[in-house]
Amino acid sequence: MNLRKSIRIAMARLECNQGEFADLSQITRAYLSSIMGGTSNPSIVVIERMAAASGLSVSNFIAQGEV
């Protein structure tokens, strides 16, 4: 699972920066940065929030990072 790629694709689709995507996902920018940097592993709740912010299901959010 490549969450970093999923997040980057979602941010590009939404045309938003890290801070904006963090706000949409209801997490802090610092936490999003640590997820993207690989130092934190998000819970399923956080992954659900990021998927919802992207307008995708969890499975599609994760899958977009695998291509």
Secondary structure, DSSP 8 states (H G I E B T S, - for coil): --HHHHHHHHHHHHT--HHHHHHHHTS-HHHHHHHHTTS----HHHHHHHHHHHTS-HHHHHHHT--
